Amino acid sequence: MSNDSDPRPETGAAAQAAQSRDLDVVVYGATGFVGRLVAGHLAQHAPAGVRMGLAGRDRGRLEEIRNGLGPGAAGWPILIADAADDASLDALARSARVVISTVGPYARYGLPLVRACAEAGTDYVDLTGEVLFHRESIDRYHETAVRTGARIVHSCGFDSVPSDLGVYRLYRKVAEDGAGELTDTTLVVSDLRGGISGGTVDSLRMQIDAMKKDKAARRTGLSPYSLSPDRTAEPDLGRQSDSSIVRGSDVAPGLGGFLAPFFMGPYNTRVVRRSAALLGHAYGRGFRYREVMAVGSSPLSLVPAAALTAGMGGLVAGLGFGPTRKLLDRVLPAPGDGPGEKARANGRFAVDVHATTTAGAHYRSRVAAHGDPGYAATAVMLGESALALALDRAGAPESAGVLTPATGIGEPLAERLRAHGFTLEVERR
């Protein structure tokens, strides 16, 4: 396994060529549910002069999508590309400065495009929440991307922008205040309203199957440092559980009740730990991180916390067992399905990152937004991630390789999200 702890880019011909591409941003998978939402966001909000394109397998469907995006998208070119055709992906990567991929499950379709972008020095963003895909992307293409100057930035949606930027901006504020380093840090989902996508369920099925068949995949999936550049260099902090019920008062003063494990925590925590490692463990050698969700503020909240924890375990177990999987498949959303426009508009989320520093100070970072977190808000996060790389790259961290939202984009993304109504704030408490 490669040690990818140095993400500084080398000067390469491919990186230089990326500055003179025909297009600035291309949405690959624009005919899919989330792809259409991302294309719609960019059609409405991309600054004038940004050269956009749509890519996928079916020209007719792509033209239909483009026709529905309004007059601003009328001149967007169509690019034909297929995950099974390396030549078409190479041509796609060479055509653009940034490629957005919404084609999942990524373990099935994603790696060929990552390869093409890494080799071409093309920046890339996606919305994966698949730890095994992310790990394989690192092992295969991080060093290539460092050499060419490409930024391969996974997880630029609800997985895992709120988590990663929330902790990153909290770290920057603590450092600015001279208040020491982060120690115990907990993200609390304080408000969440949204649906689950068929694509997310399909990705979960694939990961469960892979971990059942392969012991190495199972070890990777269960390791808290599965995305770290060098797991042997991680601090020995003892057991870090992503599936424990937590007492609110153990997280922050004044926080009541019990907190259940957040169902996206097993992935998000690994992304945040990768960011910490890529930044040279700047968060602190005693940085411990977990994610939970509020289910009530009274002592009786232990009951729904326990029920939610059991339900999450039951879903994973059910999808891993043939007979129950067939039953679950009848009620869970299918790939390509998603909530309607009204439900997407009525969604929302808020997460609070609570941290104690080595100096004994307490801080809270909040990230919140209106719109279904997995759809409406994710379309904004993914689209603005691409625009930040295309237009604000000079303000992002100096890095290349397989990165995270914090280490690949950082503050320019936070500024863009704030301009679209997101709350991003940090306070000492």
C-alpha positions as a Python dict, from the first residue, in 0.01 Angstrom:
ca = {
    (1, 'M'): (0, 0, 0),
    (2, 'S'): (143, 337, -94),
    (3, 'N'): (231, 604, 160),
    (4, 'D'): (55, 915, 28),
    (5, 'S'): (133, 1151, 313),
    (6, 'D'): (295, 1415, 88),
    (7, 'P'): (24, 1564, -139),
    (8, 'R'): (235, 1846, -282),
    (9, 'P'): (203, 1857, -661),
    (10, 'E'): (491, 1821, -899),
    (11, 'T'): (506, 2040, -1208),
    (12, 'G'): (387, 1823, -1498),
    (13, 'A'): (297, 1877, -1861),
    (14, 'A'): (-52, 1742, -1794),
    (15, 'A'): (-110, 1993, -1513),
    (16, 'Q'): (-2, 2279, -1737),
    (17, 'A'): (-220, 2153, -2021),
    (18, 'A'): (-521, 2149, -1787),
    (19, 'Q'): (-519, 2529, -1788),
    (20, 'S'): (-603, 2540, -2161),
    (21, 'R'): (-889, 2290, -2191),
    (22, 'D'): (-1194, 2340, -2409),
    (23, 'L'): (-1429, 2329, -2107),
    (24, 'D'): (-1410, 2437, -1746),
    (25, 'V'): (-1657, 2190, -1590),
    (26, 'V'): (-1825, 1877, -1727),
    (27, 'V'): (-2103, 1686, -1547),
    (28, 'Y'): (-2056, 1313, -1615),
    (29, 'G'): (-2374, 1116, -1549),
    (30, 'A'): (-2601, 1411, -1614),
    (31, 'T'): (-2898, 1185, -1698),
    (32, 'G'): (-2902, 1032, -1350),
    (33, 'F'): (-3115, 1167, -1065),
    (34, 'V'): (-2840, 1359, -884),
    (35, 'G'): (-2661, 1442, -1210),
    (36, 'R'): (-2968, 1628, -1332),
    (37, 'L'): (-2988, 1824, -1007),
    (38, 'V'): (-2620, 1921, -1026),
    (39, 'A'): (-2655, 2027, -1390),
    (40, 'G'): (-2962, 2230, -1295),
    (41, 'H'): (-2777, 2407, -1016),
    (42, 'L'): (-2488, 2495, -1248),
    (43, 'A'): (-2722, 2613, -1523),
    (44, 'Q'): (-2872, 2861, -1279),
    (45, 'H'): (-2567, 2964, -1079),
    (46, 'A'): (-2243, 2913, -1272),
    (47, 'P'): (-2091, 3257, -1344),
    (48, 'A'): (-2115, 3393, -1696),
    (49, 'G'): (-1830, 3273, -1909),
    (50, 'V'): (-1782, 2939, -1736),
    (51, 'R'): (-1765, 2677, -2012),
    (52, 'M'): (-1995, 2390, -1917),
    (53, 'G'): (-2059, 2049, -2073),
    (54, 'L'): (-2268, 1737, -2016),
    (55, 'A'): (-2137, 1383, -2053),
    (56, 'G'): (-2280, 1032, -2052),
    (57, 'R'): (-2361, 734, -2272),
    (58, 'D'): (-2685, 841, -2437),
    (59, 'R'): (-2676, 1152, -2659),
    (60, 'G'): (-3052, 1168, -2692),
    (61, 'R'): (-3112, 1168, -2317),
    (62, 'L'): (-2834, 1420, -2261),
    (63, 'E'): (-2988, 1653, -2518),
    (64, 'E'): (-3324, 1613, -2346),
    (65, 'I'): (-3169, 1707, -2011),
    (66, 'R'): (-2991, 2005, -2167),
    (67, 'N'): (-3313, 2127, -2328),
    (68, 'G'): (-3480, 2129, -1988),
    (69, 'L'): (-3212, 2338, -1820),
    (70, 'G'): (-3315, 2667, -1975),
    (71, 'P'): (-3154, 2906, -2221),
    (72, 'G'): (-2832, 2934, -2022),
    (73, 'A'): (-2747, 2574, -2109),
    (74, 'A'): (-2850, 2584, -2473),
    (75, 'G'): (-2495, 2595, -2601),
    (76, 'W'): (-2347, 2337, -2365),
    (77, 'P'): (-2167, 2067, -2566),
    (78, 'I'): (-2252, 1699, -2529),
    (79, 'L'): (-1969, 1451, -2472),
    (80, 'I'): (-2024, 1077, -2514),
    (81, 'A'): (-1837, 873, -2253),
    (82, 'D'): (-1884, 527, -2106),
    (83, 'A'): (-1726, 375, -1794),
    (84, 'A'): (-1648, 63, -2001),
    (85, 'D'): (-1466, 260, -2274),
    (86, 'D'): (-1128, 390, -2158),
    (87, 'A'): (-1069, 589, -2477),
    (88, 'S'): (-1391, 787, -2428),
    (89, 'L'): (-1298, 861, -2065),
    (90, 'D'): (-951, 974, -2169),
    (91, 'A'): (-1106, 1212, -2420),
    (92, 'L'): (-1348, 1341, -2155),
    (93, 'A'): (-1067, 1402, -1905),
    (94, 'R'): (-855, 1585, -2164),
    (95, 'S'): (-1146, 1811, -2257),
    (96, 'A'): (-1211, 1970, -1918),
    (97, 'R'): (-1039, 2137, -1626),
    (98, 'V'): (-1281, 1973, -1378),
    (99, 'V'): (-1499, 1664, -1415),
    (100, 'I'): (-1796, 1601, -1185),
    (101, 'S'): (-1887, 1231, -1158),
    (102, 'T'): (-2233, 1130, -1038),
    (103, 'V'): (-2212, 778, -1184),
    (104, 'G'): (-2236, 517, -909),
    (105, 'P'): (-2202, 282, -743),
    (106, 'Y'): (-1846, 405, -770),
    (107, 'A'): (-1697, 66, -689),
    (108, 'R'): (-1860, -59, -1008),
    (109, 'Y'): (-1817, 239, -1240),
    (110, 'G'): (-1585, 494, -1081),
    (111, 'L'): (-1220, 391, -1102),
    (112, 'P'): (-1171, 419, -1482),
    (113, 'L'): (-1265, 788, -1474),
    (114, 'V'): (-1044, 851, -1170),
    (115, 'R'): (-755, 697, -1365),
    (116, 'A'): (-826, 910, -1672),
    (117, 'C'): (-841, 1233, -1469),
    (118, 'A'): (-533, 1150, -1263),
    (119, 'E'): (-329, 1077, -1577),
    (120, 'A'): (-455, 1387, -1760),
    (121, 'G'): (-395, 1628, -1471),
    (122, 'T'): (-769, 1698, -1456),
    (123, 'D'): (-942, 1791, -1131),
    (124, 'Y'): (-1224, 1557, -1032),
    (125, 'V'): (-1508, 1563, -776),
    (126, 'D'): (-1776, 1310, -684),
    (127, 'L'): (-2023, 1230, -407),
    (128, 'T'): (-1911, 882, -306),
    (129, 'G'): (-1967, 741, 39),
    (130, 'E'): (-1796, 410, -44),
    (131, 'V'): (-1491, 345, 172),
    (132, 'L'): (-1360, 53, -36),
    (133, 'F'): (-1374, 255, -360),
    (134, 'H'): (-1208, 551, -191),
    (135, 'R'): (-929, 329, -56),
    (136, 'E'): (-867, 169, -395),
    (137, 'S'): (-862, 512, -560),
    (138, 'I'): (-589, 618, -316),
    (139, 'D'): (-381, 307, -366),
    (140, 'R'): (-397, 313, -743),
    (141, 'Y'): (-397, 678, -841),
    (142, 'H'): (-279, 909, -563),
    (143, 'E'): (83, 910, -676),
    (144, 'T'): (-18, 959, -1040),
    (145, 'A'): (-234, 1257, -947),
    (146, 'V'): (46, 1410, -739),
    (147, 'R'): (276, 1380, -1039),
    (148, 'T'): (34, 1545, -1281),
    (149, 'G'): (-109, 1802, -1037),
    (150, 'A'): (-463, 1662, -1046),
    (151, 'R'): (-689, 1702, -746),
    (152, 'I'): (-908, 1394, -707),
    (153, 'V'): (-1155, 1511, -443),
    (154, 'H'): (-1398, 1245, -332),
    (155, 'S'): (-1708, 1291, -117),
    (156, 'C'): (-1818, 1644, -209),
    (157, 'G'): (-2183, 1600, -111),
    (158, 'F'): (-2357, 1538, 222),
    (159, 'D'): (-2091, 1268, 237),
    (160, 'S'): (-1869, 1437, 362),
    (161, 'V'): (-1856, 1817, 317),
    (162, 'P'): (-2039, 1918, 639),
    (163, 'S'): (-1819, 1685, 846),
    (164, 'D'): (-1491, 1765, 677),
    (165, 'L'): (-1534, 2142, 647),
    (166, 'G'): (-1692, 2164, 992),
    (167, 'V'): (-1386, 2010, 1158),
    (168, 'Y'): (-1137, 2187, 928),
    (169, 'R'): (-1277, 2533, 997),
    (170, 'L'): (-1294, 2459, 1369),
    (171, 'Y'): (-924, 2359, 1363),
    (172, 'R'): (-834, 2681, 1180),
    (173, 'K'): (-1018, 2895, 1438),
    (174, 'V'): (-855, 2716, 1732),
    (175, 'A'): (-513, 2763, 1572),
    (176, 'E'): (-587, 3130, 1502),
    (177, 'D'): (-684, 3180, 1868),
    (178, 'G'): (-374, 3000, 1993),
    (179, 'A'): (-600, 2772, 2197),
    (180, 'G'): (-398, 2453, 2156),
    (181, 'E'): (-487, 2144, 1952),
    (182, 'L'): (-808, 1946, 1912),
    (183, 'T'): (-866, 1650, 2139),
    (184, 'D'): (-1212, 1491, 2181),
    (185, 'T'): (-1422, 1610, 1887),
    (186, 'T'): (-1780, 1501, 1819),
    (187, 'L'): (-2014, 1593, 1536),
    (188, 'V'): (-2377, 1599, 1647),
    (189, 'V'): (-2650, 1592, 1383),
    (190, 'S'): (-2895, 1825, 1555),
    (191, 'D'): (-3148, 1852, 1270),
    (192, 'L'): (-3206, 1626, 970),
    (193, 'R'): (-3493, 1602, 727),
    (194, 'G'): (-3447, 1423, 396),
    (195, 'G'): (-3487, 1106, 196),
    (196, 'I'): (-3255, 820, 108),
    (197, 'S'): (-3157, 750, -251),
    (198, 'G'): (-3167, 423, -439),
    (199, 'G'): (-2805, 482, -537),
    (200, 'T'): (-2701, 501, -171),
    (201, 'V'): (-2876, 172, -96),
    (202, 'D'): (-2715, 9, -400),
    (203, 'S'): (-2370, 126, -287),
    (204, 'L'): (-2435, -17, 59),
    (205, 'R'): (-2532, -353, -93),
    (206, 'M'): (-2210, -367, -294),
    (207, 'Q'): (-1992, -287, 6),
    (208, 'I'): (-2166, -547, 221),
    (209, 'D'): (-2113, -809, -51),
    (210, 'A'): (-1746, -717, -95),
    (211, 'M'): (-1679, -735, 279),
    (212, 'K'): (-1852, -1072, 307),
    (213, 'K'): (-1637, -1223, 29),
    (214, 'D'): (-1299, -1068, 109),
    (215, 'K'): (-1130, -1060, 451),
    (216, 'A'): (-898, -778, 343),
    (217, 'A'): (-1196, -570, 232),
    (218, 'R'): (-1366, -640, 566),
    (219, 'R'): (-1057, -525, 758),
    (220, 'T'): (-1044, -209, 547),
    (221, 'G'): (-1413, -139, 595),
    (222, 'L'): (-1391, -179, 973),
    (223, 'S'): (-1066, 7, 1038),
    (224, 'P'): (-1115, 362, 1174),
    (225, 'Y'): (-808, 466, 972),
    (226, 'S'): (-899, 287, 650),
    (227, 'L'): (-842, 604, 441),
    (228, 'S'): (-530, 723, 616),
    (229, 'P'): (-212, 784, 413),
    (230, 'D'): (-8, 564, 647),
    (231, 'R'): (-197, 371, 910),
    (232, 'T'): (123, 285, 1096),
    (233, 'A'): (184, 657, 1154),
    (234, 'E'): (-154, 719, 1318),
    (235, 'P'): (-151, 798, 1692),
    (236, 'D'): (-246, 517, 1929),
    (237, 'L'): (-569, 648, 2075),
    (238, 'G'): (-724, 317, 2172),
    (239, 'R'): (-1063, 203, 2053),
    (240, 'Q'): (-1255, 451, 1836),
    (241, 'S'): (-1610, 329, 1790),
    (242, 'D'): (-1851, 458, 1528),
    (243, 'S'): (-2147, 263, 1666),
    (244, 'S'): (-2180, 361, 2035),
    (245, 'I'): (-2460, 546, 2212),
    (246, 'V'): (-2319, 858, 2378),
    (247, 'R'): (-2443, 1066, 2671),
    (248, 'G'): (-2492, 1429, 2562),
    (249, 'S'): (-2320, 1571, 2869),
    (250, 'D'): (-2006, 1377, 2773),
    (251, 'V'): (-1992, 1568, 2442),
    (252, 'A'): (-2045, 1928, 2551),
    (253, 'P'): (-2166, 2120, 2857),
    (254, 'G'): (-2541, 2168, 2851),
    (255, 'L'): (-2606, 1899, 2588),
    (256, 'G'): (-2876, 1673, 2729),
    (257, 'G'): (-3011, 1328, 2661),
    (258, 'F'): (-2849, 1046, 2468),
    (259, 'L'): (-2706, 1050, 2118),
    (260, 'A'): (-2733, 765, 1869),
    (261, 'P'): (-2462, 674, 1616),
    (262, 'F'): (-2505, 869, 1292),
    (263, 'F'): (-2564, 628, 1005),
    (264, 'M'): (-2314, 813, 781),
    (265, 'G'): (-2054, 832, 1055),
    (266, 'P'): (-1864, 514, 962),
    (267, 'Y'): (-1767, 681, 634),
    (268, 'N'): (-1746, 1048, 731),
    (269, 'T'): (-1516, 981, 1026),
    (270, 'R'): (-1263, 814, 797),
    (271, 'V'): (-1266, 1111, 559),
    (272, 'V'): (-1205, 1352, 848),
    (273, 'R'): (-922, 1136, 982),
    (274, 'R'): (-766, 1132, 634),
    (275, 'S'): (-781, 1511, 626),
    (276, 'A'): (-608, 1527, 963),
    (277, 'A'): (-330, 1297, 841),
    (278, 'L'): (-284, 1476, 507),
    (279, 'L'): (-241, 1800, 703),
    (280, 'G'): (44, 1644, 898),
    (281, 'H'): (-178, 1563, 1198),
    (282, 'A'): (-220, 1938, 1249),
    (283, 'Y'): (-552, 1880, 1428),
    (284, 'G'): (-347, 1727, 1712),
    (285, 'R'): (-189, 1395, 1800),
    (286, 'G'): (-468, 1347, 2052),
    (287, 'F'): (-747, 1420, 1801),
    (288, 'R'): (-1033, 1172, 1849),
    (289, 'Y'): (-1341, 1202, 1628),
    (290, 'R'): (-1689, 1050, 1618),
    (291, 'E'): (-2034, 1131, 1476),
    (292, 'V'): (-2369, 1095, 1649),
    (293, 'M'): (-2723, 1226, 1610),
    (294, 'A'): (-2966, 1381, 1856),
    (295, 'V'): (-3289, 1192, 1928),
    (296, 'G'): (-3413, 1393, 2227),
    (297, 'S'): (-3288, 1590, 2525),
    (298, 'S'): (-3436, 1391, 2816),
    (299, 'P'): (-3304, 1077, 2989),
    (300, 'L'): (-3580, 888, 2809),
    (301, 'S'): (-3399, 954, 2480),
    (302, 'L'): (-3195, 642, 2557),
    (303, 'V'): (-3492, 441, 2424),
    (304, 'P'): (-3507, 593, 2073),
    (305, 'A'): (-3125, 601, 2062),
    (306, 'A'): (-3113, 229, 2129),
    (307, 'A'): (-3394, 161, 1880),
    (308, 'L'): (-3220, 362, 1608),
    (309, 'T'): (-2891, 186, 1673),
    (310, 'A'): (-3060, -152, 1654),
    (311, 'G'): (-3244, -53, 1338),
    (312, 'M'): (-2922, 48, 1164),
    (313, 'G'): (-2760, -280, 1258),
    (314, 'G'): (-3068, -467, 1144),
    (315, 'L'): (-3064, -299, 802),
    (316, 'V'): (-2701, -392, 742),
    (317, 'A'): (-2759, -746, 863),
    (318, 'G'): (-3075, -776, 653),
    (319, 'L'): (-2901, -663, 335),
    (320, 'G'): (-2627, -918, 400),
    (321, 'F'): (-2868, -1213, 419),
    (322, 'G'): (-3030, -1336, 100),
    (323, 'P'): (-3393, -1394, 208),
    (324, 'T'): (-3423, -1068, 403),
    (325, 'R'): (-3247, -875, 127),
    (326, 'K'): (-3521, -977, -115),
    (327, 'L'): (-3782, -844, 123),
    (328, 'L'): (-3594, -519, 182),
    (329, 'D'): (-3543, -468, -191),
    (330, 'R'): (-3920, -446, -228),
    (331, 'V'): (-3948, -146, 2),
    (332, 'L'): (-3614, 33, -35),
    (333, 'P'): (-3573, 284, -320),
    (334, 'A'): (-3428, 152, -645),
    (335, 'P'): (-3125, 307, -820),
    (336, 'G'): (-3232, 624, -1000),
    (337, 'D'): (-3517, 693, -760),
    (338, 'G'): (-3534, 994, -532),
    (339, 'P'): (-3773, 1234, -357),
    (340, 'G'): (-3990, 1477, -551),
    (341, 'E'): (-3929, 1848, -591),
    (342, 'K'): (-4146, 1948, -293),
    (343, 'A'): (-3977, 1700, -59),
    (344, 'R'): (-3633, 1815, -176),
    (345, 'A'): (-3723, 2178, -110),
    (346, 'N'): (-3860, 2101, 238),
    (347, 'G'): (-3550, 1914, 355),
    (348, 'R'): (-3280, 2056, 581),
    (349, 'F'): (-2986, 1966, 798),
    (350, 'A'): (-2774, 2109, 1078),
    (351, 'V'): (-2460, 1960, 1230),
    (352, 'D'): (-2264, 2090, 1528),
    (353, 'V'): (-1902, 1990, 1582),
    (354, 'H'): (-1807, 2015, 1951),
    (355, 'A'): (-1441, 2005, 2050),
    (356, 'T'): (-1220, 2040, 2353),
    (357, 'T'): (-863, 2162, 2304),
    (358, 'T'): (-540, 2081, 2483),
    (359, 'A'): (-571, 2423, 2650),
    (360, 'G'): (-908, 2325, 2797),
    (361, 'A'): (-1110, 2552, 2566),
    (362, 'H'): (-1446, 2447, 2422),
    (363, 'Y'): (-1544, 2528, 2062),
    (364, 'R'): (-1841, 2461, 1839),
    (365, 'S'): (-1854, 2463, 1460),
    (366, 'R'): (-2192, 2460, 1282),
    (367, 'V'): (-2279, 2370, 922),
    (368, 'A'): (-2645, 2393, 820),
    (369, 'A'): (-2854, 2439, 508),
    (370, 'H'): (-3206, 2417, 370),
    (371, 'G'): (-3293, 2155, 110),
    (372, 'D'): (-3286, 1777, 123),
    (373, 'P'): (-2930, 1700, 236),
    (374, 'G'): (-2875, 1409, -3),
    (375, 'Y'): (-3023, 1584, -307),
    (376, 'A'): (-3089, 1960, -307),
    (377, 'A'): (-2807, 2048, -69),
    (378, 'T'): (-2573, 1790, -222),
    (379, 'A'): (-2630, 1936, -569),
    (380, 'V'): (-2512, 2273, -436),
    (381, 'M'): (-2213, 2125, -254),
    (382, 'L'): (-2099, 1917, -550),
    (383, 'G'): (-2153, 2189, -809),
    (384, 'E'): (-1978, 2454, -599),
    (385, 'S'): (-1688, 2217, -530),
    (386, 'A'): (-1627, 2193, -903),
    (387, 'L'): (-1658, 2569, -953),
    (388, 'A'): (-1417, 2632, -666),
    (389, 'L'): (-1156, 2409, -832),
    (390, 'A'): (-1216, 2569, -1173),
    (391, 'L'): (-1226, 2931, -1060),
    (392, 'D'): (-1073, 2960, -711),
    (393, 'R'): (-797, 2701, -724),
    (394, 'A'): (-532, 2956, -626),
    (395, 'G'): (-707, 3006, -291),
    (396, 'A'): (-727, 2634, -213),
    (397, 'P'): (-457, 2444, -24),
    (398, 'E'): (-144, 2369, -227),
    (399, 'S'): (-195, 2000, -281),
    (400, 'A'): (-257, 1731, -539),
    (401, 'G'): (-346, 1363, -531),
    (402, 'V'): (-648, 1180, -394),
    (403, 'L'): (-775, 1438, -145),
    (404, 'T'): (-1070, 1538, 71),
    (405, 'P'): (-1293, 1847, 54),
    (406, 'A'): (-1088, 2014, 330),
    (407, 'T'): (-744, 1934, 189),
    (408, 'G'): (-832, 1969, -180),
    (409, 'I'): (-1060, 2277, -176),
    (410, 'G'): (-1091, 2416, 176),
    (411, 'E'): (-1194, 2774, 241),
    (412, 'P'): (-1298, 2862, -119),
    (413, 'L'): (-1571, 2599, -92),
    (414, 'A'): (-1685, 2735, 244),
    (415, 'E'): (-1713, 3085, 96),
    (416, 'R'): (-1913, 2959, -201),
    (417, 'L'): (-2154, 2761, 17),
    (418, 'R'): (-2210, 3060, 242),
    (419, 'A'): (-2300, 3264, -65),
    (420, 'H'): (-2572, 3005, -137),
    (421, 'G'): (-2732, 3034, 204),
    (422, 'F'): (-2538, 2773, 399),
    (423, 'T'): (-2452, 2846, 760),
    (424, 'L'): (-2083, 2794, 838),
    (425, 'E'): (-1977, 2939, 1171),
    (426, 'V'): (-1731, 2868, 1452),
    (427, 'E'): (-1750, 2998, 1810),
    (428, 'R'): (-1566, 2958, 2135),
    (429, 'R'): (-1803, 2859, 2413),
}
